[in-house]
Amino acid sequence: MGGRMSHEAAPVKTWGSPDEHLVLVDDNKALKQAVHDEMELIGCGFHQHRVVTILGFGNVADAVEILAIGYILTVYEDSEGEMTPWELSLLTAAVFAGMLGGGLVGGVAGDLYGRKPVLLTTLAINAIAAFLSAFSPTIYWLIFFRAMAGLGVGGVVASLFALCLEHVPVSARGRYVTILCSFWMVGAVVTAGTAWVMLGKYSNGERILQLSWRWFAGVVGLPSFTCFVLAWWYVPESPHFLASKGDAQAASAVLQYIHRVHQSGRHIQLKFSSEEDAENADRDAKVARKMKIGDDSVEVNSHSAVCSRESLRVVVRLFEPPNAGPTLLLMMCGFSLSFGSYGLSTWITKLFESAGLSNPFENAFLFAGANLPGNIVSLYLIDIIGHQRLLSGALFMSGFCALLFAFNVEGSKTIIVLVSCLFNACTTAAWNGFGVLSAENFPQELRTTGISVVNGSNRVAAIVAQFVNGFLMGPPPHLVALLLVTTTVMVSGGIASRWIAHGGDDDIDAASKSDSGEDLEADPESISSLRGGDDAGENAGLIQHDVLLHEKKQSPKRDTKTRPQAGDKQLVQRAPIDRMSAAD
């Protein structure tokens, strides 16, 4: 019973057997390492599947809110009177303007206060604004409520992707982020189908349902409300975020919750090796935050942290080496992708009408359905050709499709619909690759802020696209010019994407590089089995719960009084970490 556990008992190196539950760490860096390793040990199971599905409803809500206005535009003037081109552009741009502000504030708040509180707050804003927009007395009230809904949508995005990344092991992040992105397809199809039923017509020209656009505007808030309720109950805070804040007790609670969901029988408790040192460090940190010490001092209080100098310093770090290059390139790619995809998807029913298609709602439903093949192809290719190549190829193909559309505006209506669907499939694949790259190219402590800054560039592009397309749609409509502008912007993004380096650093590596630039000292065999090499494929490092149970049965009990020897293999030799049994 006093022997040391054999590290060959499980496919991922661990410090002890499953019944060991106390982990002593010396500092925050060691705490982050312990959380990282525990999440790798947990692997992928029911908790991860449930979290990604619930977060997927948030992505559905985003898609519904963004795309809904395009369908409202088609019937708004029938009951409310004619709009000026300026009002038309303001209405389509309002949601993206709100998303710009919501993304920037939500991202910084997510890095300061936590991913879950920001997610819940922004989902609530989204749902309430969508519901109130149905009662808008004038066009300007509708513009205001659409902007408020956009504020919620923008804040949701960064927290969605950060929570998804930080609840799954490193080797599975690409796959799970792609799955999360694919929920956009669900939202697009739901929006198009709902609009077709509530606002569309039969082939004979008769309305399917005699409902006003106000009913449709109210219904689009339901996905946000659904995600809010489910996330409140079933999505815990990111343990990586809690570890980065030095909250060992809260991180332990989340890890223990995941083990209970998986019924693994494992009990885990993270604790600083010296509670007195931990309390002193916490007290010193609070004092330092309240003092001004030269130019480097920061004044923070709980009510104005988002607007504080500390928040600005977080943003500034994104534009300093080594983060500046990836940040600027991702902003360029995101600008191109947003300009093209949001520009056409928002105006697709108007485009189809101007091109002479008889039933724009029916064809818009086919356009939305093209998300499905785009997601299937990208899910298959993302682990074969990589995120960067997927993004680059999809951007070039999207530009080519827009060019074909431009040359066929006066031609076959069938070709117009097919080329439009191919364009949407390609932009869907591009978004999936972009989502993984934008999340992986930032260190953990800057992740939601980085995603939000990049998304801010996306929102600017979407706003610009609404005014450019609104002007080119006339009257009279200049469809060829509109599509040629889209082609040029998409190809420019494809060129920029060729220079983006592949991300993929885990949280510990990224934080280390960002904070000190020091190289990790790690056992190559341990790192290989944790992160997964090319030979292991997408399942590398995923631990099934029967492994935990098998390890519990097979591993000898560890003598907790015996200190680790110098020759013993450590998972990552970053900081001394002891594990003790419950008996000790």
C-alpha positions, -999 to +999 in steps of 0.1 A: +000+000+000+030+023+005+043+019-031+043+046-057+017+045-085+030+032-118+026+059-145+020+032-171-014+024-157-033+050-177-029+065-212-024+100-197+002+106-170-014+114-136+001+120-102-021+096-083-049+071-083-085+082-087-092+080-049-066+106-042-084+139-038-061+166-023-038+186-045-015+210-029-001+238-051+024+265-043+012+294-065-013+304-092+008+290-120+008+256-103-029+259-097-035+265-134-013+235-142-033+213-119-067+224-133-053+219-168-042+183-161-074+174-143-094+186-173-072+165-196-078+135-173-116+141-174-116+141-212-148+142-231-181+129-217-217+138-210-208+171-193-189+183-224-216+172-247-243+189-227-223+222-223-216+224-260-252+217-269-264+244-245-239+269-257-250+259-292-284+273-284-266+306-278-252+304-312-287+297-326-299+328-308-272+349-324-280+336-359-317+343-354-312+378-341-288+387-369-307+372-398-342+381-387-341+417-399-335+406-435-369+388-435-386+417-417-374+441-443-393+422-470-427+428-454-421+458-432-432+484-457-464+465-465-479+475-431-457+504-419-451+525-450-422+531-472-387+535-457-360+559-470-327+543-481-311+559-450-336+543-426-332+510-444-294+510-439-298+521-403-322+493-395-299+466-410-268+481-394-283+485-360-278+450-348-242+450-359-236+484-342-249+469-310-228+438-315-197+460-318-202+476-284-214+444-267-185+424-280-158+448-267-174+453-233-185+417-229-150+404-238-132+425-212-159+418-186-156+381-193-118+382-185-125+402-153-157+388-139-161+354-155-175+338-186-208+326-171-220+359-156-214+378-188-231+350-208-262+351-187-264+389-187-260+393-224-285+365-232-311+383-210-305+416-228-309+398-261-342+381-252-357+412-236-348+435-265-361+411-291-394+409-273-397+447-270-389+452-306-422+436-315-440+466-299-419+493-316-443+523-325-419+538-351-390+528-373-366+545-349-378+526-319-373+494-339-338+505-348-331+512-311-343+478-299-324+460-327-293+478-315-300+466-279-305+431-292-271+434-310-255+445-277-266+412-262-255+392-292-220+408-292-215+400-255-226+364-259-201+354-286-168+357-267-182+339-236-196+311-258-163+302-274-143+307-242-165+284-222-165+258-250-127+258-252-122+257-214-145+228-207-129+204-231-094+189-233-068+205-257-069+178-283-107+180-287-110+218-290-110+220-327-138+194-330-160+209-303-156+245-315-166+233-350-197+217-335-205+249-317-201+269-349-224+244-367-253+255-345-253+287-366-267+265-393-295+255-371-303+291-363-302+301-400-325+273-410-349+280-381-350+317-390-356+310-427-382+284-420-401+305-394-400+335-417-413+314-446-442+301-425-451+334-406-443+359-434-441+339-467-466+329-493-477+298-511-468+293-547-502+308-557-493+341-539-515+335-509-501+342-474-494+310-454-503+328-421-519+361-418-494+374-392-476+407-389-439+411-388-443+419-351-452+383-342-420+372-360-399+398-342-412+386-308-406+349-316-369+354-325-362+361-288-371+325-277-337+309-284-320+334-262-344+328-234-340+290-238-302+293-236-304+315-206-324+290-186-303+260-196-270+278-190-281+290-156-286+254-144-262+233-164-231+253-175-206+260-146-180+287-147-148+278-165-123+261-141-094+276-161-108+311-155-112+304-118-076+291-116-063+322-134-079+342-106-064+321-079-097+307-067-087+272-058-119+264-039-143+274-068-121+256-093-123+225-072-161+228-069-164+229-107-141+199-112-159+179-086-192+188-103-180+174-136-168+142-119-203+138-103-219+143-137-196+116-152-200+094-121-163+087-122-160+082-084-131+106-083-129+133-057-106+163-063-097+192-040-072+219-050-056+238-022-026+261-017+002+244+002+003+272+027-030+288+035-012+316+053+008+324+022-023+323+001-041+347+024-011+370+024-008+369-014-045+377-017-043+405+008-013+420-010-030+418-043-060+437-030-038+464-015-018+467-048-050+471-068-060+500-046-027+519-047-010+539-075+026+531-079+040+552-108+029+546-143+023+509-138-003+513-111-039+505-117-069+517-098-098+492-098-131+490-081-159+464-085-182+489-102-160+504-129-135+476-137-145+474-174-136+511-179-105+510-157-068+513-168-064+476-161-090+468-188-073+491-213-039+474-205-055+441-213-066+454-247-032+470-254-014+437-248-032+423-278-013+448-300+021+442-285+045+413-295+039+384-297+001+390-299+001+419-324+006+399-356-021+373-350-045+400-337-042+422-368-043+393-393-074+379-376-090+413-377-084+415-414-097+381-421-127+386-399-135+420-416-135+403-451-155+373-439-181+394-421-184+419-449-192+392-474-213+367-454-234+392-434-236+416-463-252+390-486-272+370-460-289+402-446-299+413-481-305+378-497-343+382-500-339+416-516-312+402-539-335+374-550-363+398-555-342+421-576-328+392-596-364+382-606-370+352-584-407+347-577-406+333-542-377+349-522-386+333-489-386+298-504-352+304-520-339+320-488-347+288-470-326+269-495-298+295-490-300+289-453-300+251-457-266+253-475-251+257-440-255+219-436-231+208-464-208+236-454-206+223-418-203+187-428-174+194-452-156+216-427-161+191-399-144+165-420-116+187-434-107+207-403-085+179-388-072+169-422-060+201-438-060+223-407-079+254-396-058+278-415-060+261-449-097+255-444-102+293-437-081+303-467-096+279-492-132+287-481-126+325-485-112+321-520-141+298-530-166+323-515-152+351-536-154+328-567-190+321-561-199+358-557-181+364-590-202+337-607-234+353-593-223+387-607-218+372-642-252+354-641-275+381-627-295+382-659-292+345-666-307+312-652-325+316-619-316+280-610-279+289-613-284+320-592-298+299-564-272+272-567-243+296-567-258+315-537-261+283-518-225+273-526-214+308-514-232+303-481-217+268-477-182+282-482-187+311-458-200+286-432-168+265-436-147+297-434-164+307-401-157+273-386-120+276-394-120+312-383-137+303-350-110+278-340-081+300-351-094+331-334-098+312-301-065+294-302-042+322-312-047+341-279-033+331-244-059+321-219-058+353-198-065+374-230-088+350-248-122+365-244-108+400-248-089+389-280-120+372-294-140+403-287-115+427-303-115+405-334-152+403-333-153+441-331-136+443-364-162+418-377-190+441-365-174+471-382-173+452-414-209+441-411-220+477-405-200+490-435-215+462-456-251+473-447-245+509-459-225+498-490-251+472-500-280+495-490-266+522-514-260+496-542-294+481-538-308+514-550-333+521-564-322+513-590-304+481-579-267+477-589-264+439-583-233+434-604-214+461-586-225+448-552-213+413-560-180+425-574-173+444-542-181+413-522-157+392-544-128+417-539-132+418-502-134+380-498-103+374-519-084+400-499-093+381-467-082+348-483-048+364-490-044+377-454-054+343-440-024+327-456-002+345-430-020+334-399+000+309-379-017+278-366-027+282-330-032+253-306-011+262-275-027+249-244-036+273-216-005+266-196+019+271-225+001+302-238+001+318-204+037+310-199+047+325-232+026+356-227+038+363-191+075+355-192+085+341-225+102+312-207+102+277-223+085+249-205+105+222-190+084+191-196+089+155-202+085+149-239+066+116-234+042+133-210+035+162-232+030+139-262+004+118-244-013+149-230-016+170-261-018+142-286+005+138-316-004+135-352-005+097-350-030+097-322-056+116-343-085+136-329-091+112-300-056+117-285-057+125-249-094+118-244-099+099-212-130+077-209-144+073-174-139+035-174-102+044-175-106+062-142-125+032-127-099+008-140-071+029-126-088+030-093-089-007-091-055-015-105-032+013-092-015+006-059-022+030-030+004+057-026+023+065+005+015+101+010+044+106+034+069+098+007+081+129-012+086+126-050+121+116-060+142+136-084+142+108-109+104+104-110+086+116-142+065+146-137+037+157-159+050+192-163+079+203-140+066+238-135+060+240-097+061+215-069+027+198-064+019+172-038-011+149-038-023+133-006-048+106+000-079+113+020-065+093+049-036+117+052 
